[in-house]
Amino acid sequence: MNAEELRNFNDLKNHMENFDTDYDYDMVKKAFEFCVNAHKGQKRVSSEDYYYHPYNVAKIVVSLGMDTQSIVASLLHDVVEDTEITLDEIAEKFGKEVALLVDGVTKIGRLNFSTKEQQQAESIRKMLIAMGQDIRVIIIKLADRLHNMRTIDAMPPQKQRDKSLETLEVYAPIAHRLGIRPVKEELEDLAIKHLDPVAYKEIEELLTHRKQHREQILDEIKCRIEERLREEMPGVTLSFQGRVKSIHGIYRKMYVQNKDFDEIYDIYAIRIITDTVADCYNILGIMHDMFRPIPNRFKDYISTPKPNMYQSLHTTVISRAGIPFEIQIRTFEMHHTAEFGIAAHWKYKEGITDNDKKMEDRLAWIRQIIDSQDTSNDATEIIRTIKVDLSQEDVFAVTPKGDVINLPMGATVVDFAFAIHSAVGTRMVGAKVDGKIVPINHVVKTGEVIEILTTNQAGHGPSRDWLNIAVTSSAKAKIRSWFKREKRSENIETGKNEFEKELRRNNINLNLDENAEYIEELAKKYRVANGEEFFAAIGYGGILLSKVIPRVKEDFNRKTAAQKQPEIVPIEEKVKKSSDGVIIKGIDNCLIKFSKCCNPLPGDDIIGFITRGHGVSIHKRDCNNVPQDINACEEPDRWIPAFWDGSKSESFISTLKAIAIDRDGILIEVMNVLNNMRVPIHSISAKQTKDGNCVIVMTISAESVEHLKSIISKIGKVPQVFNVERINQ
C-alpha cells in the first residue's frame, strides 16, 4: 500500500476501534489490500480511484455496528462485478460466508433481459432471496446505495434522476422496514434533492430561516422538562435529545398531503430516553400535565410496535408560546433499535437462536414479497410490491377477538380478511366495521374493529374484481392463487375473451385459431408453458393485458407492413445479430451501448462506433458526434453500419419537453394523457418561467419512434400546450 492507501486503511481501523466489537483486523486489512489491487487503474465517474467507493461503504457498514464478515464483504462487493475476480477466489481467500454475501450484493448483469425494468426487477429479486438467507446482504447493499447517492452529483442528470427514483421506490422502503432510520432518512433526502430540487431548496430555506428561533424555544422547553422530571422522578436515568424532521418527511406532508409548513406539528421534537417501559408511561403523564396535548395526536408504538420493530410513545403538545412540538418517549433499548433497526438484533456468530425466534417473523415479509411475485408473470410486479407493502404509513385495525392486524395505508377490508388467513379471505361475503356493515372496498383506518363475515357454502370464492380492490401484494397473490387452482377452465375462457376484446378495441385483426403458433411464442415470452396457460394467466390476473397488447400491436403492424412490401432479394452477406435489438453487420453478439448524447430509438437512422474495450456505441445518424462524411474522418474504420432488429420489441427511455401556458391542472392533464396511453412514466416535473409559461419535462418509456411521435402528438393536443419536443439528456 502507498501512503494514501495506508492512511485510508488506518482511518477505517480507527473507525472500527470506536465500536465495542471483537473485529478480525488482519482479515479486514487483507480484504482492503485485495480490494485496492483488484480495482487498480479503475476510476469512478468523479475521477477518483475506484477503491474509495468500497472503502467508504465499509465505513458505513462499521457505523451500523456490523461484524468482520460484513466489513470484508463490503470491501469486496464490486470485485466480481467489475473485475476478473471470481466468487470461487473470494471463497478460497476469505471463506464461503463472505463469498455468499458478495454474491447476494452483486447485480444480475450478465443475462439478457427484454427491458431495463425487468433487469432491475430480477436483480432486486435475487437480492431479496439472498437477504432471506442472510440479512447482512441488504445492509451492505443499503450502505453501497447510500455512498452512491452521496456522490451522485458526478453522474449525468438523467442517471441522477433514475438512481434517485429507484432509491426512493426500493431502497428507502427496505431501510424503513428494517428500521435503520438514519440510512432511510438520508437516502430519501438525497433522492428528493435530485428529483425535485426546487422543493428541496424551499424546505431547506424554511428550516434554516426558522432554525435559530425554534431551537432557542425548544432549548428552554427542554430545560423545563428536565427540571420537572428530575424533581418528580429522582434517581431515574434520563437522556434528552432534540430532533428535526427529515426534509423528505416534510416534503411528503407539504406536497403530497398539501399542508402548509406551519401546519406540520412534528417538524421539531424532543426525545426523552429512560430505563423502563413503566418510566415511559409515567413521563407521558407528566408531559400531559405540563403541556396541553393536541387531540388525536397521541400514538402508542410501545404496546403496538411498527412492523420494523420501532417502539416509542409519541404525543404532540403546545407550548406556552403557542408552538406545537412532538415529544417522543422510549427506553434506551428502544432507542438503539430505532437507530440501528434489525442490525441491532442480529447475532452473526450465533445466527437466529430459539431465544430470538421473533427474528424469523420480522423477516417474513421478504418471503411474502418473493411469493407474491411468483404468482404474477410480470417481473416488474416486485417493484410495485415493495412500494405498496413497505409503505412508511401503516394502519392498525383489530379483530373482534382483539388481534391487531397491521396493514399499509390505503388497504381495504379485502386485505384485512386475507391478512387474517387465506381461508377467511376466500370465504368472505361482507364485513362489519365497528358493528356496521361496510362495502368491501372500505379503506381500513387505525383503531377500527373489523369483523369479516364468511360463508361455509361449497364452491364460494373471491370475485375477480377483488384484484382491483386489494392493495397488498399478499392479498392479490392469494386471490390469483385461488383462481389459478380452482377455476382453470374458467380462467382460460375469461382470459381468451378479454384478450379478444382488447384486440378488437385496438383494431388488431388477429384470428386466434389461425395464429396458434404466434400465441405459443407469446406464451414463452411470458414464461408460461403454452397458449392455454397464457390465457389462464390472463384470466386469473398473472399476466396484465396492458403489458401484452402493445407488444402484440407492434408485431401485428410489422407483419402487416411486411405483407405490403415487394419481395426483397436476400443479401448474400451474412448479417449477425446482437442481443440488444440492434443488428451489426459482421459482428455477432457484441456488447451494445446506446449513446446518451442522442438516445436513439427503434426507427431512428443509426450507425455504430467501435469503442475500445466497450463494444459498439450506437448513435443516431444525425447526431452531432457523428461525422457527416465518414470516409473523411480520422478513423473511418471504427464507424460501422447498424440497423434495428425488427423482431425485437423493447422499451426505450426518452425525455420530452412540453411548453404550455401556465394554468391550474396542466400537469395533471398531461399525466392523464400518458396514463390513458399506458405509457410508463419514470419522472415528471414542471416549473414556471418568467414569461408566464411553464415547462414540463418528462422521462418516459417508448416502444419506437412511431410510438414516441404518437405520444408527442397526443400531448400537443392538451389545451394551452403549444410545443412538445424530444430532448437529449
C-alpha positions in Angstrom: 0.0 0.0 0.0 1.2 3.5 -0.8 1.0 6.3 1.8 -2.5 7.4 0.9 -3.9 3.9 0.9 -2.3 3.2 4.2 -3.8 6.4 5.6 -7.3 5.3 4.5 -6.9 1.9 6.0 -5.8 3.4 9.3 -8.9 5.7 9.1 -11.1 2.6 8.7 -9.3 0.8 11.5 -9.7 3.8 13.9 -13.4 3.9 12.9 -13.7 0.2 13.9 -11.9 0.8 17.2 -14.7 3.2 18.2 -17.1 0.3 18.4 -17.0 -2.2 21.2 -16.8 -5.2 18.9 -14.2 -8.0 18.5 -13.0 -7.5 14.9 -10.5 -9.6 12.9 -8.3 -6.6 11.9 -5.9 -8.9 9.9 -8.7 -10.2 7.8 -10.0 -6.6 7.1 -6.5 -5.4 6.2 -6.1 -8.4 3.8 -9.5 -7.5 2.2 -8.6 -3.8 1.9 -5.3 -4.7 0.1 -7.1 -7.2 -2.1 -9.8 -4.5 -3.0 -7.1 -1.9 -3.8 -5.2 -4.3 -6.1 -8.3 -5.7 -7.8 -9.6 -2.2 -8.7 -6.1 -0.9 -9.6 -6.3 1.5 -12.5 -10.2 1.8 -12.3 -11.7 5.3 -11.8 -15.1 6.4 -10.7 -17.1 8.9 -12.7 -15.8 11.6 -10.3 -12.3 10.6 -11.5 -11.2 9.4 -8.0 -9.6 5.9 -7.6 -12.4 3.3 -7.6 -11.4 1.7 -4.3 -12.6 4.9 -2.5 -16.2 3.6 -3.0 -15.9 0.2 -1.3 -13.7 1.8 1.4 -16.4 4.3 2.2 -19.1 1.6 2.0 -17.1 -0.4 4.6 -17.1 2.7 6.9 -20.9 3.0 6.7 -21.2 -0.7 7.5 -19.0 -0.3 10.5 -21.1 2.7 11.7 -24.1 0.4 11.6 -22.4 -1.9 14.1 -21.8 -4.9 11.7 -19.3 -7.7 12.1 -16.0 -8.6 10.4 -17.6 -10.6 7.6 -19.8 -7.7 6.7 -16.9 -5.3 6.5 -14.8 -7.6 4.4 -17.8 -8.3 2.0 -18.4 -4.5 1.7 -14.8 -4.0 0.7 -15.1 -6.8 -1.9 -18.7 -6.1 -3.0 -17.8 -4.8 -6.5 -14.8 -7.0 -7.4 -16.8 -9.8 -9.0 -19.0 -7.4 -11.0 -16.2 -5.0 -12.1 -13.0 -7.1 -12.3 -11.9 -10.6 -13.4 -12.0 -11.9 -9.8 -14.4 -14.8 -9.3 -16.6 -15.9 -6.4 -14.5 -19.0 -6.0 -11.4 -16.9 -5.5 -13.1 -14.9 -2.8 -14.4 -18.1 -1.1 -10.9 -19.5 -1.2 -9.2 -16.4 0.3 -11.9 -15.1 2.7 -14.3 -18.0 3.3 -17.7 -19.1 1.9 -19.6 -16.8 4.2 -18.0 -13.7 2.7 -18.5 -15.1 -0.8 -22.2 -15.6 -0.3 -22.6 -12.0 1.0 -20.7 -10.7 -2.1 -22.8 -12.8 -4.4 -26.0 -11.5 -2.8 -25.0 -7.9 -3.3 -23.8 -8.4 -6.9 -26.3 -7.3 -9.6 -27.5 -9.6 -12.3 -25.7 -8.1 -15.2 -24.6 -10.9 -17.5 -28.0 -12.2 -18.5 -30.2 -10.9 -21.3 -33.5 -9.1 -20.4 -36.0 -7.5 -22.7 -36.1 -4.3 -20.7 -34.1 -2.4 -18.1 -37.1 -2.6 -15.8 -37.0 -6.4 -16.0 -33.3 -6.5 -15.3 -33.8 -4.2 -12.3 -36.6 -6.4 -11.0 -34.6 -9.6 -11.3 -31.6 -8.0 -9.6 -33.8 -6.9 -6.7 -35.5 -10.3 -6.6 -32.1 -12.0 -6.4 -31.1 -9.6 -3.6 -34.3 -10.4 -1.6 -33.7 -14.1 -1.9 -30.1 -13.7 -0.6 -31.4 -11.4 2.0 -33.8 -14.1 3.2 -30.8 -16.3 3.8 -28.6 -13.6 5.4 -29.9 -10.2 6.3 -26.4 -8.7 6.1 -26.7 -8.7 2.3 -29.2 -5.9 2.3 -27.4 -3.9 5.0 -24.3 -3.9 2.7 -26.4 -3.0 -0.3 -28.0 -0.1 1.6 -24.5 1.2 2.5 -23.5 0.8 -1.1 -26.5 2.8 -2.3 -26.0 5.4 0.4 -22.5 6.2 -0.7 -23.5 6.2 -4.4 -26.2 8.7 -3.5 -23.7 10.9 -1.6 -21.5 11.0 -4.7 -24.3 11.1 -7.4 -23.5 14.7 -8.4 -20.7 13.4 -10.7 -23.3 11.4 -12.8 -25.3 12.8 -15.8 -28.6 14.4 -14.8 -30.8 11.6 -16.2 -28.8 9.0 -14.4 -29.2 11.0 -11.2 -32.9 11.0 -11.6 -33.1 7.3 -12.5 -31.0 6.3 -9.5 -32.9 8.7 -7.2 -36.3 7.3 -8.2 -35.1 3.7 -7.7 -33.7 4.7 -4.3 -37.0 6.3 -3.2 -39.1 3.4 -4.5 -37.0 0.4 -3.5 -34.1 1.0 -1.1 -35.6 3.6 1.2 -38.7 1.5 1.9 -36.5 -1.5 2.6 -34.3 0.6 5.0 -37.6 1.7 6.7 -38.9 -1.8 7.1 -35.6 -2.9 8.6 -35.8 0.1 11.0 -32.5 1.7 10.0 -33.7 5.2 10.4 -30.6 7.3 9.7 -29.9 5.4 6.4 -33.6 5.6 5.4 -33.8 9.4 6.0 -30.6 10.2 4.3 -31.5 8.1 1.2 -34.9 9.9 1.0 -33.4 13.3 1.4 -30.7 12.7 -1.2 -33.2 11.2 -3.6 -35.7 14.1 -3.3 -32.9 16.6 -3.7 -32.3 15.4 -7.3 -36.0 14.5 -8.2 -37.4 17.8 -7.0 -34.5 20.2 -6.4 -36.8 23.3 -6.2 -39.0 21.9 -3.4 -35.9 20.6 -1.6 -34.3 24.0 -1.6 -37.6 25.7 -0.5 -37.9 23.3 2.6 -34.2 23.7 3.4 -34.6 27.5 3.4 -37.7 27.3 5.6 -35.8 25.2 8.1 -32.8 27.5 8.1 -34.9 30.6 8.4 -36.7 29.4 11.5 -33.9 27.3 13.0 -32.4 29.7 15.4 -35.8 31.0 16.8 -37.2 27.4 17.2 -34.0 26.0 18.7 -33.9 28.7 21.3 -37.5 28.0 22.4 -37.0 24.2 22.3 -33.9 24.5 24.4 -35.9 26.4 27.0 -38.7 23.8 26.9 -36.1 21.0 27.2 -34.6 22.7 30.3 -38.1 23.0 31.9 -38.9 19.3 31.1 -35.6 18.1 32.5 -36.0 20.2 35.7 -39.6 18.9 36.2 -38.6 15.2 35.6 -35.6 15.4 37.9 -37.9 16.7 40.6 -40.8 14.2 40.0 -38.6 11.1 39.2 -35.4 11.3 41.3 -32.9 8.5 40.7 -34.4 7.6 37.3 -31.8 7.6 34.4 -32.9 10.2 31.8 -31.4 11.4 28.5 -32.7 14.3 26.4 -32.3 14.9 22.6 -33.7 17.3 20.0 -34.9 16.0 16.6 -35.7 17.9 13.4 -37.9 16.1 10.9 -36.2 15.0 7.7 -36.6 17.1 4.5 -38.4 14.2 2.7 -40.7 13.8 5.7 -41.7 17.5 5.5 -41.9 17.2 1.6 -44.4 14.3 1.9 -46.7 16.4 4.1 -46.3 19.7 2.2 -46.6 18.4 -1.4 -48.4 15.0 -1.0 -50.8 15.9 1.8 -51.0 19.6 0.7 -50.2 21.1 4.1 -48.6 24.4 4.9 -45.2 24.3 6.7 -46.8 25.8 9.8 -49.5 23.0 9.8 -46.9 20.3 10.3 -46.7 19.8 14.1 -43.9 17.2 14.3 -41.1 19.1 12.5 -39.4 19.7 15.8 -39.4 17.0 18.5 -37.9 16.5 22.0 -36.9 12.9 22.7 -36.8 11.6 26.3 -35.0 8.3 26.8 -35.2 6.3 30.1 -34.7 2.8 31.5 -38.0 1.1 31.7 -41.4 1.0 30.0 -43.1 2.0 33.3 -41.0 5.1 33.4 -42.1 5.9 29.8 -45.8 6.0 30.7 -45.0 7.9 33.9 -43.2 10.6 31.9 -46.1 10.7 29.4 -48.5 11.6 32.3 -46.1 14.4 33.5 -45.8 15.8 29.9 -49.6 16.0 29.5 -49.7 17.8 32.9 -47.1 20.3 31.8 -48.4 21.0 28.3 -51.7 20.9 26.5 -51.9 17.8 24.3 -53.4 18.2 20.8 -56.3 15.8 20.3 -55.8 12.7 18.1 -52.1 13.3 18.0 -51.1 10.6 20.5 -49.6 7.3 19.3 -48.6 4.3 21.4 -46.0 2.3 19.5 -44.8 0.6 22.6 -47.9 -1.5 23.1 -48.3 -1.8 19.3 -44.9 -1.7 17.7 -44.4 -0.8 14.0 -43.6 -3.7 11.6 -40.0 -2.5 11.6 -39.7 -3.1 15.4 -39.9 0.6 16.2 -41.3 1.3 19.7 -41.9 4.7 21.3 -44.6 7.0 22.7 -45.4 10.0 20.5 -47.5 12.9 21.7 -47.9 16.4 20.2 -48.4 19.2 22.6 -48.5 23.1 22.5 -46.0 25.2 24.5 -46.9 28.4 26.3 -45.6 30.3 23.3 -48.2 28.6 21.2 -45.6 26.5 19.3 -46.7 22.9 18.7 -43.9 20.2 19.1 -43.7 16.5 19.4 -42.4 14.6 22.4 -41.1 11.1 21.9 -40.6 8.8 24.9 -38.7 5.5 24.8 -36.3 3.2 26.6 -32.6 3.0 25.8 -33.1 -0.4 24.2 -35.9 1.0 22.0 -33.7 3.9 21.0 -30.9 1.6 20.0 -33.4 -0.4 17.9 -34.8 2.8 16.3 -31.3 3.9 15.2 -29.9 0.6 14.0 -33.1 -1.5 13.3 -32.5 -5.1 12.5 -28.7 -4.6 12.7 -29.1 -4.1 16.5 -30.8 -7.5 16.8 -28.8 -9.8 14.5 -26.3 -12.1 16.2 -24.0 -13.2 13.5 -21.9 -15.7 15.3 -24.9 -17.4 16.8 -27.4 -16.9 13.9 -31.0 -16.9 14.8 -31.4 -18.8 18.1 -34.5 -20.2 19.7 -34.4 -17.3 22.1 -34.7 -14.9 19.2 -37.4 -16.7 17.2 -39.2 -13.4 16.6 -36.4 -12.6 14.1 -37.9 -15.1 11.6 -41.3 -13.3 11.9 -39.7 -10.0 11.4 -38.2 -11.2 8.1 -41.3 -13.0 6.9 -42.2 -10.0 4.7 -39.2 -10.9 2.5 -40.7 -14.3 1.7 -44.2 -12.7 1.2 -42.8 -10.4 -1.5 -41.0 -13.2 -3.3 -44.0 -15.5 -3.1 -46.4 -12.8 -4.3 -44.2 -12.1 -7.3 -44.1 -15.8 -8.2 -47.9 -15.7 -8.7 -47.5 -13.0 -11.3 -45.7 -13.4 -14.6 -44.9 -9.6 -14.6 -41.3 -9.3 -13.4 -41.8 -5.6 -12.5 -44.5 -6.6 -10.1 -41.8 -6.9 -7.4 -41.1 -3.2 -7.6 -44.8 -2.3 -7.1 -45.0 -4.7 -4.3 -42.1 -3.0 -2.4 -43.7 0.4 -3.0 -47.1 -0.7 -1.5 -46.3 -3.3 1.1 -43.3 -1.5 2.6 -45.3 1.8 2.8 -44.0 4.1 5.5 -47.5 4.8 6.7 -49.2 1.9 8.5 -52.7 1.4 9.9 -53.6 -0.9 12.8 -57.0 -2.5 12.9 -58.4 -5.0 15.4 -60.4 -8.3 15.0 -63.3 -8.9 17.4 -61.0 -11.3 19.3 -58.6 -8.4 20.0 -55.8 -9.4 17.5 -54.1 -6.4 16.0 -53.7 -6.6 12.2 -51.1 -4.2 10.6 -51.6 -3.1 7.0 -50.2 -0.4 4.7 -52.0 2.9 4.4 -54.9 2.6 1.8 -55.5 -1.1 2.5 -59.2 -2.3 2.3 -61.2 -4.9 4.2 -60.3 -7.4 1.5 -56.6 -7.0 2.5 -57.7 -7.3 6.2 -59.5 -10.6 5.5 -56.6 -12.2 3.7 -54.1 -10.9 6.4 -56.1 -12.9 9.0 -55.9 -16.1 6.9 -56.3 -17.2 3.3 -59.4 -19.2 4.2 -61.1 -16.2 5.8 -60.4 -14.1 2.6 -61.7 -16.7 0.2 -64.9 -17.3 2.2 -65.6 -13.6 2.8 -69.1 -12.3 1.9 -69.0 -9.0 3.7 -67.6 -7.0 6.6 -68.6 -5.0 9.6 -66.6 -2.1 10.9 -67.4 -1.0 14.5 -70.6 -3.0 14.2 -71.8 -1.5 10.9 -71.9 -3.2 7.5 -69.5 -1.6 5.1 -68.7 -2.3 1.4 -65.6 -4.5 0.7 -63.8 -1.5 -0.8 -63.9 0.2 2.6 -60.4 1.7 3.4 -59.2 0.5 6.8 -58.4 3.2 9.4 -56.3 2.8 12.6 -58.3 1.7 15.6 -61.3 0.2 13.7 -62.7 -3.1 15.0 -63.4 -5.2 11.8 -65.4 -8.3 11.7 -65.2 -10.4 8.5 -68.5 -12.1 7.5 -67.9 -15.6 5.9 -69.9 -18.4 4.4 -69.4 -22.2 4.5 -71.2 -22.6 1.1 -69.2 -25.1 -1.0 -67.5 -23.6 -4.1 -67.7 -20.0 -2.8 -64.6 -17.9 -3.6 -63.4 -14.4 -4.2 -64.6 -12.2 -7.1 -62.1 -11.2 -9.9 -63.0 -7.6 -9.1 -61.2 -8.0 -5.8 -57.9 -7.9 -7.6 -58.6 -4.2 -8.3 -59.8 -3.6 -4.7 -57.0 -5.3 -2.8 -53.9 -3.2 -2.2 -51.4 -5.5 -0.7 -49.4 -8.0 -2.9 -50.1 -10.7 -0.3 -53.9 -10.4 -0.8 -53.6 -10.2 -4.6 -51.3 -13.2 -4.7 -53.8 -15.3 -2.6 -56.7 -14.3 -4.9 -54.7 -15.2 -8.0 -53.6 -18.4 -6.4 -57.2 -19.4 -5.7 -58.4 -18.7 -9.2 -55.3 -20.5 -10.6 -56.1 -23.6 -8.5 -59.9 -23.7 -8.6 -61.1 -22.1 -11.8 -58.6 -23.2 -14.6 -61.2 -23.8 -17.4 -63.0 -20.6 -16.4 -59.7 -18.7 -16.4 -58.8 -19.9 -19.9 -62.3 -18.8 -21.2 -62.1 -15.5 -19.4 -58.6 -14.8 -20.5 -59.3 -15.6 -24.1 -62.4 -13.4 -24.1 -60.6 -10.5 -22.5 -57.7 -10.9 -25.0 -60.0 -10.9 -28.0 -61.9 -7.9 -26.6 -58.6 -5.9 -26.3 -57.6 -6.9 -29.8 -60.9 -5.6 -31.2 -60.5 -2.4 -29.2 -57.1 -1.8 -30.7 -58.2 -2.7 -34.2 -55.9 -5.7 -34.3 -57.3 -8.3 -36.8 -55.7 -11.4 -35.3 -57.6 -14.7 -35.6 -56.5 -16.8 -32.5 -57.2 -20.1 -34.2 -55.2 -19.3 -37.3 -52.4 -17.8 -35.2 -52.0 -20.5 -32.6 -48.2 -20.7 -33.3 -47.9 -17.0 -32.6 -49.8 -17.4 -29.3 -47.4 -20.2 -28.3 -44.4 -17.9 -28.9 -46.1 -15.2 -26.9 -46.7 -17.6 -24.1 -43.0 -18.5 -23.9 -42.1 -14.8 -23.8 -44.2 -14.5 -20.6 -42.7 -17.7 -19.1 -45.8 -19.9 -19.3 -45.9 -23.4 -20.8 -48.4 -22.9 -23.7 -51.3 -20.9 -25.2 -53.8 -22.4 -22.7 -51.7 -21.4 -19.7 -51.2 -18.0 -21.3 -54.9 -17.4 -21.4 -55.4 -18.8 -18.0 -52.8 -16.4 -16.6 -54.6 -13.5 -18.1 -57.8 -14.9 -16.6 -56.5 -15.0 -13.0 -54.5 -11.8 -13.3 -51.0 -13.3 -13.5 -50.4 -11.6 -16.9 -51.6 -8.0 -17.4 -53.1 -7.2 -20.8 -51.8 -3.7 -20.5 -48.3 -5.2 -20.9 -49.2 -7.7 -23.6 -51.3 -5.6 -26.1 -48.6 -3.0 -27.0 -46.2 -5.9 -27.9 -48.9 -7.7 -30.0 -49.9 -4.4 -31.7 -46.3 -3.8 -32.8 -45.9 -7.4 -34.0 -49.2 -7.1 -36.0 -48.2 -3.7 -37.5 -44.8 -5.1 -38.5 -46.4 -8.2 -40.1 -49.0 -6.0 -42.0 -46.3 -3.7 -43.3 -44.1 -6.7 -44.4 -47.1 -8.1 -46.4 -47.4 -4.8 -48.3 -43.7 -4.6 -49.2 -42.5 -6.1 -52.5 -40.4 -9.1 -52.3 -36.8 -8.3 -51.4 -33.9 -10.3 -52.8 -31.9 -11.6 -49.7 -28.5 -10.2 -49.2 -25.8 -12.8 -49.5 -23.6 -11.2 -46.9 -24.3 -12.9 -43.5 -25.9 -10.5 -41.1 -25.3 -11.3 -37.5 -27.5 -10.1 -34.6 -26.7 -8.7 -31.2 -28.8 -9.4 -28.2 -29.8 -5.7 -27.7 -32.3 -5.3 -30.6 -29.6 -3.9 -33.0 -28.1 -5.7 -36.0 -24.4 -5.1 -36.6 -23.0 -6.3 -39.9 -20.2 -8.9 -39.4 -20.2 -8.8 -35.6 -22.0 -11.4 -33.6 -23.4 -10.8 -30.0 -21.2 -7.9 -29.3 -21.7 -5.5 -26.4 -24.1 -2.8 -27.4 -24.3 0.6 -25.7 -26.8 3.3 -26.6 -25.2 6.7 -26.7 -26.5 9.2 -24.1 -25.8 12.1 -26.4 -28.7 11.3 -28.8 -30.7 8.5 -27.1 -31.5 6.5 -30.3 -34.9 4.8 -30.5 -36.2 2.0 -32.8 -37.0 3.6 -36.1 -34.2 6.2 -36.0 -31.5 6.0 -38.7 -28.5 4.7 -36.7 -24.8 3.9 -37.0 -22.3 2.1 -34.8 -18.9 3.2 -33.4 -16.5 0.6 -32.3 -15.1 1.7 -28.8 -12.0 0.4 -27.2 -13.0 -2.2 -24.6 -16.7 -1.3 -24.5 -18.2 -2.9 -27.6 -20.2 -0.8 -30.1 -21.8 2.5 -29.2 -25.0 3.2 -31.2 -25.6 6.8 -32.3 -28.4 8.5 -34.4 -27.0 9.1 -37.9 -27.8 12.9 -37.5 -26.1 13.1 -34.0 -23.6 15.9 -33.6 -20.9 13.4 -32.7 -21.2 11.5 -36.0 -19.1 12.9 -38.9 -21.2 13.9 -41.9 -18.7 12.3 -44.2 -17.4 9.0 -42.6 -14.7 8.5 -45.2 -13.2 11.9 -44.5 -13.0 11.4 -40.7 -9.9 10.4 -38.7 -10.8 6.8 -38.0 -13.4 5.7 -40.6 -12.9 2.0 -39.9 -14.4 2.4 -36.4 -17.7 3.5 -37.9 -19.8 0.5 -38.8 -23.3 0.1 -40.4 -26.1 -0.7 -37.9 -29.9 -1.0 -38.0 -32.7 -2.1 -35.8 -33.7 -5.8 -35.4 -37.4 -5.7 -36.3 -38.1 -9.0 -34.5 -37.4 -7.5 -31.1 -39.8 -5.4 -29.0 -38.2 -3.3 -26.4 -39.0 -0.2 -24.4 -36.5 2.7 -24.6 -36.2 5.7 -22.2 -36.8 9.0 -23.8 -37.2 12.6 -22.4 -39.8 15.0 -23.7 -40.2 18.8 -23.0 -43.6 20.4 -23.3 -44.1 24.2 -23.1 -47.5 25.4 -22.2 -49.4 28.5 -20.9 -49.2 28.1 -17.1 -52.6 27.3 -15.6 -54.1 25.1 -12.9 -54.3 21.4 -13.7 -52.0 21.4 -16.8 -49.6 18.9 -15.3 -52.4 16.5 -14.3 -53.9 16.7 -17.8 -50.5 15.8 -19.3 -50.1 12.9 -16.9 -53.7 11.7 -17.7 -52.8 11.6 -21.4 -49.7 9.4 -20.7 -51.7 7.2 -18.3 -54.5 6.7 -20.9 -51.9 5.6 -23.4 -50.4 3.3 -20.8 -47.0 5.0 -21.1 -44.7 4.2 -18.2 -43.5 7.5 -16.5 -40.1 7.4 -14.9 -40.1 11.1 -13.8 -42.0 14.2 -14.5 -41.5 17.8 -13.3 -42.9 21.2 -14.1 -41.6 24.7 -13.4 -42.9 28.2 -14.1 -41.0 30.5 -16.5 -40.7 34.3 -16.2 -42.9 34.9 -19.3 -45.9 33.2 -17.6 -45.5 29.9 -19.3 -44.5 26.5 -17.7 -42.0 23.9 -18.9 -42.9 20.2 -18.3 -40.1 17.7 -18.5 -41.0 14.0 -18.5 -38.9 10.9 -18.8 -41.0 8.0 -20.3 -40.6 4.6 -22.0 -41.4 4.5 -25.7 -41.7 1.4 -27.8 -40.4 3.0 -31.0 -40.1 6.3 -32.9 -43.6 6.0 -34.2 -44.9 5.3 -30.7 -43.0 8.4 -29.5 -44.4 10.5 -32.3 -47.9 9.4 -31.3 -47.2 10.4 -27.6 -45.9 13.8 -28.7 -49.0 14.3 -30.9 -51.4 13.4 -28.0 -49.6 15.7 -25.5 -49.7 18.5 -28.1 -53.5 18.4 -28.2 -53.8 19.2 -24.5 -55.2 22.8 -24.3 -52.6 25.6 -23.9 -49.7 23.2 -24.8 -48.1 24.9 -27.8 -44.8 22.9 -28.2 -43.6 19.4 -27.5 -40.2 18.1 -28.4 -37.8 15.2 -27.7 -34.7 16.3 -25.9 -31.3 14.6 -25.4 -30.1 14.4 -21.8 
